[in-house]
Each structure stands twice: as structure tokens, then as C-alpha cells.
Amino acid sequence: MRRRIKPIVVYLFFFLVIGGLILADYQHHRQVESQVEKTEKTTQTSETEKNKVVEERLVSMTLEEKVGQLFWARVPSSHQLEDLQSYHFGGYLLFGRDFQGQTLEDIKALTSRYQATSKIPLLIGSDEEGGTVTRISSILDTPFQSPLELYQKGGMEAIRSDTRQKAELLKSVGINAGLFPVADLASNPSAFIYDRTIGQDAQTTASYVEEVVTELQKNKVGSTLKHFPGYGDNGDSHTAIIQDNRSLDELRQADFLPFQAGIDAGADSVLVSHNILTKIDTVPSSISPKINEILRKELNFKGVIMTDDLDMAGLADFVNQDEAAFQVILAGNDLILGSSYQTQIPYLLKKVSSGELTEDRIDESVRRILSWKYDLGLLGISQSKEVKD
């Protein structure tokens, strides 16, 4: 009898162990499923709340306020507060002159005044790529290094650390967008854009862009991928109209990859260059519906699309400033960067009066701009309630 009991005990033990493992695996699987469901539900609730806040703000706005939101204006040399009240800008951009002779405390006080003056919270941005393009760090003892230098010295860890430092600095003075990373590729070290890139191939640049976007997201600082559809080895559109003869297939194989990586990582915005892609369109990219369609439909970008500065020769020598602003919006873009808003805003309002531009089209862009502001913590529930009161 004893000899027969042993196999039964062994089999019983075996089935108990296997059963326990199956049960444990099932419970773990259900926990994972439950967590996923909870995350999806939280995300849906968050999106619903955001849409509610955005729509409440939108319906409370006048047409003049909506058109003003389409402009991310250079801070003017005078009447900064008055212009905020008159033109209802979506935001202010700080350039080198705005930091000259200032301390960090001065800049913080300045951005606070801007926000306090504006009825709708502002995007306050400043190019802080590092290296040849620095703004706020130019007044520090050690300005930020270029991505190229950082990567050569310390790889992606140096990039991550640098991005965290930039985010902390910008937020500490009330700047909520740094207008980076540069997602361009350039193979020629003498090319205009090369020193502003990471100086690597498409795959490495894509990884760099993903890392930067992710770090900025963690710190609630706006990210901007630039300069779509990719600068390449072309000349400087600040000083001339640039013709780019690359085909769409060439761009897909390389230049689009870093932009796609940034979009997939959750980039807030994309800045479009003034370069003319001759194989795609006959006009600068910043006013090209075809370029906009590629970005929206092929790369599936849902966020804010902005132009490079409209004052640059690459566009200013092609079309006058007022018509340029109109063409930017007709092409499907959301934010106009520049300093000619005093004539551009009335020009857009006239286009609405004449029926050449619809308020529905303007609403599309304003929704995206307000959504970005919400994501940055600028447009909260309390502010939405204030609008109703």
C-alpha cells in the first residue's frame, strides 16, 4: 500500500504546482489587463476634459481673439504689453536682444508681466538649441553646447542630461517652449544647418529626436521639430530663396525618419521651413498645401504646425508679408512666426469678411493651439470656469 501511495502524492503535488502556476499567470494577466484598461480609461477621461476646456474657451472668444491666437510674435522693441492687449497673440518669442543685460530674475519678472497682461495664457518661447543658437543661456557663465558636441562627448546620456537642464532653466523663468530639437540631416559639414544638427545618420538622429521629445514631455516644456521637410545640405533661407531639388522618395528614405520618430514620441509642434521643394511644389514649404498634407496625412501629425520666421528672405522675397500670412493659414498651418502682425492681423480679418477665409478654418488651428497650451498646463479647468463667470 505504501509503495502505491507515493506516486499518487507525487502526481498530486505536480498538479498543485502546475495549477498554482496557471492561476498565478492568469492573475498576473488580469492585473496587466486591468492596468491597461485603467490607463486607457484615464487617457480617455483626460482627453474628454481637455476637449471640454478647449471648446469652452473657443466659444467664448471673439473673431479678433481667434485670429490673434494664430500669431507667435517676436517681442517688439516697444509697446509689448499694449500689443498683447490689442492683438491677442497666441504667444511671444524672445530673441537675443530680449536677454541682453538681463538676469534670470529679470526674465522671470518679464514673462510674468506678459502672462498677467494676456487674457489667454501665452506660449512663451525662445530658441535654445545650444551651440550657435542660444538665447537665455547666452547670459549664463556657460552657454549650452550644440547637440553635435554633446553627442560626440557623451552620447545619448549627455543629450538627456542637457535636455533636462534646459527644461528646468526655461521653466524657472516662465518660458514654456524652447523650439528644439533640430531634426534635420546634413551630410556636408560646410552646409548651413550642419552645426545645428547632431551630425549623425538618419537612424541616430531619429533616436536623438525621440530622446529629446520624451525628456521635454516629462518636464512639460513644449517640443518643436524643425525644419520640416528637412534642410539637407541646402543654403540659408534667412538670406535667400532656397531651391531644394530632392525627390519625395529621397526624403522618405532619410530626412522624414527623425521627424517621424519625434511625432511618434509625442512631439507638440513641427516648424516648417521656407525651402522650395521643387519636385513637390513651386512655392516655399511654409505656404505649401502639399507639404502640409504630407505632414498631416503621411506622417500622421495631429499637433501644431508653425512656420519659420516670415521675415526671412526665403519667404519675404517670394511674397509680401500680409499675403504670406494668409497663404500660411490656407495651406493648413496653425502658427505664424514673425513681427509684421500689425498689418497681417487686419489683413486676415478682411479675408474673413470677404469670405476668402472661413472662421471654421481658423477654429481648426485655434483648437490645436489651445490644446497645446492645455498640455503645457497653461489652460486649466479653473481658467475655463473663469471664462463662464
N, C-alpha and C positions, 0 to 999 in steps of 0.2 A: 504493500500500500504506500509506504513512504517513497519508494522509487517512482511511483506514478504521480505523486503529488508535486514533485519538483518541476517537471515540465509544465504543469498547469500554472504553477506560481510564476515561472519564467514568462510564459505566454501572457499571463495577466499583467505582469509588470511591464512587458513590452507594449501591450495595448494601452495601458495607462499613460506611459511615456509618450507614445505617438499621439494619443488623444489629447494629451496636455499640450503638446507642441502645436497640433492643429488648432486647438482652442486659442492658444496664445497668439498664433499667427492671425486667426480670424479677428480676435480682439484688437490686435495692432492695426490690421487692415481697416477695421471700422473706425478706429481712432483717427487714422490718417484721412479717411473719407469724411469724417465729421469735421476735422480741422479744415479740409479743403472747402467743404460746404459752408462752414462758418466764415472763412476768408472771402469766399465768393459773395456771401450774403452781406458782409461788411462792406465790400467793394461796391456792390450794387446800391446799398444804403448811402454810402459816401457820394457816389455819382448822382444819385437822386437828390441828395441835399445840395450838392454843388449846382446842379441844373436849376433847382428851385431858387437858390440865391442869385444866380446869374440872370434868370428870367425876371425876377422881381426887380433887380437893378435895371435891366434893359428897358422894361416897360415904363420905368419912372423917368427915363432920360429924354431930353429934347433932341431933335434932329441935330442941332448945333453941338450938343454934347457928344452925340454918337460920332459925328464926323471928326470932332476933336480927338476922340479916342484912337483914331487911325494914325495919329502923328506921335512919333517918338522924337521929340525935338532936341536939337542941340541947345544947351543952356545959353540964352542970349547974353550979350555983354551988359545989357541994362534991362530994366522993367521985367525981371524974372517972375516976380510974384504977380504983377499985374497981368502978364501974358498967360499965366496959369489960370487966372480967373476969367480972362476974356476968351481964351481959345480951348479950354477944357482938354488939354493934351492927355494922351494915354500915358506919357512918361517924359522924363528929362534924361538926356545923355550928357555926362560930364566928360570934358576933354582936358587936355594938358593944362590949358590956361586956368581952368577952374581949380586946379590943385596948387598952382604956383604960390609960394609964400604962405601956404595954409598948414595947420596942424591937423591931426586926426580929429581932435575935438572940434575944430572949426568946421570940418567937413560934416561931422555928425550934426552939428547945430544947423548947418545949411540944409541938409536933406530933411531934417525935422521941420524946418520952416516951409519947405516945398510941400511936404505931405500935409501939414496943417492948413495950408492955403488951398489945396486942391479938394474939390468936393468929392471926387472919385479917387481912391488911392492910386498912387503913381507907380509905374515901373521906373525905377531909378537905376540907370546902367552906366557902365564905363568899361571900355576895352582894357582888359587886364590879362592879355595872353602871356606876358612875360617876354624878356629879351627886348627886341626892337619896338614892341608895342606894350608899353606900361603907362599907366595913368597914376593911380593912387600910390603904387609902390615906388614911383619916381621921387616921392618926398620922404621915403624911408632911408635908413642908412644903407640897406642892401635891397635893391630892387629885385623882383622875381626874375629868375633866369628863363631863357627860352625853353620850350619843350624839347628841342633838339639837344641842347646842352644837358638838360636834366636826364634825358633818356640815356645819353652816352655815358653819363657818370654813374647813374644808379638804377637804370631800367624802370620798370613799371612801379616799383615801390617808391622811387623818387617822384614819379608823376603823381601817385596817390597822395603822398605827403604834401607836395606842393599845392595840389588842388584843395586839400583840407585847409591849409594855411590861407590860401586866397579867399576861400569861402568865409572863414572866420573873420578875416580882416574886412572884407566887403560888408558883411552883415553888421559888424560892430559900428560902422559909420552910416548905416542906413541905405547902402547900395545893395539892391536885391538881384542884380544881373551883371555878370562880368563879360558878356559877349565872347565867349570861347566855349568849346575848343575849335581850333582850326583843323578842319577835316580834309584839307587839300593835300594832293600829292604833287610833288615836283621832283623830276629826276635830275635836273640840271642845277648844281649848286649856285650858278650865277643867275638863275631865274628870280623874278621879283619876289615871289611868295616863298621861296625855299627856306629862308631863315626863320620863317614863322611857322613852318611845319615841323613835324617830328623827324623828318628826314629819312623815313623808312619806307618799306614797300606797302602795298595796299593792305595786306593782312595785319601787319604790325600796327599800321596807322588805325585800322579798324579796332584793334584791341585797345589802343591808346584812347580813342574816342569813347569807347564803351566805358572804360575805367573812369574817365573824367566826368562823363554824364552821370554815372552812378554815384560818384562822390558828391557832386553838386546837388543831386536829388536828395541824398541823405541829409544835407545841410540846408535844404530849402533855399538854394540860390539858383536863379534861372540859368539854363544852359542854352547856348546858341551854336549850332553847327554852321560853319562858314568855310568857303564861299561857294554855294551850290551854283552850277552843277560840277564844280571842281576847277580850280585855277589852272592847273598844269604848269607848263613852262612858259606861259604867255607873259606879255609885258604888263605894265602898271596902268590899271584903268583909272587911277587918280588923275593921271596926266594926259591920257589919250583914249580914243575909241579902240577897243581891242577886238580883233577878229580871231576866233578860235575855229580851226578847220577840222577838228576831230569829229569822228562819227559817233552816233549814239551807241553803236556796238562797242566801240573803244571805251567809252565812258562806263558802260555797263560792266565791262571786264575788270576795271580797276577803280576809277575815280568814284563811282557810286558806292563802292563797298564800305568805306568809312562812314559815309552818310547813312547807309542802311543800318550799320551797326549802332550808330547813335540813336537813330529812330527806334530801333528795336529795344534799346536800353531805356527809352522813355524821354528822349530829348524834348525840351519845351518848345524850341523855336529853331527855324532854319533861316539863315541870311543868304539872299540870292545876289550874285554878282551882276555887274553891268556888261560882262563879256558877251559878245555876239557869237553864238554857236551856229556858224554858217551852214552846217549840214542839217540843222534842225529848224532855224528861224532866221529872219532877216533883221530882227530888232534885238536890242540888248536883253539879256536874260531876265532882268528885273521888271521888264514890261512885256514879257512874252507869255501868252496864254499856254503855249506848247510846253515851255519849261515848267510852268506851274502844274500842268496836267501830269507831267512825268513825276513830279514830286508827290502830288496828291494820289494819283492812281497806281503808278508803277511801284513807288517806294512806300505807298500807303501811309503818308504822313498826315496826321489829323490836327497837329498843333498850329502855332502861329508862324506865318511866313512873313518875313520882313525884307526890305530892300537894303542894299548897301547905300551909303550916303548919296542922296540925289544931287548933291553939289559936285560930285566927282565928274571929271571931264568925260569919262566913258559913257555917261548918260547926258550930262548937261550940254555937250557938243552935238548930241544927236537930236534932242527935242527940248523945248523950253520947259522951265520948271513947273509951271501950272499944268500944262498938258501931260507932263511926266507923271504927276501925282494922280491924275485921272486915269492914265493908262495903267499905272500900278494896280489900282483897285479893279479896273476892268479885267485885268489879267488874272485876278483871283487872289492877289496878295492881301495881307492884313495890315501891316505896319509900314509907314513911310518914315524913313530916317532923313533928316536934313534940317535946314534952317530957313526955308522960304515959305513957312506956314502962313505968314500974314497975307499972302496973295493966293496960296494954294487952297486954304480952307474956304474962302469965299467962292473960289472957282468950282470946287466940288459941290458946294451948296447950290450954285447956279445950275450945275449939271443935273442935280436932283429936281430943281424947279422946272427944267426943260424936259424932263423925262428921259434924259440920256443915261442917268444913273438912278437906280431904284433904292428906296430905303431898305427893302428886303436884302439887297446885296450888301449894304452897309451893315445891317444887323448880323449877317453871317460872320463878318470879320470881328465885330464888336463882341459877339458871343465868345469867340476864340480868345480874344484879348482878356475879357473878364474872367474866363475860365483859367487862364494862366495866372492872373492875379489871385484868384481863389487858391490855386495850388501853392502859391508862394506865401499864403497866409495873409494876404493883403485885403481880401474881400471876404470878411467873415459873416457869420449869422447875425451878430449884433449890428453890423453895418447895414445888412439887408433890412433889419427891423426898423432902423433909423429912417430909411427911405420911406417906409409906410407912414411913420408918425407925422 
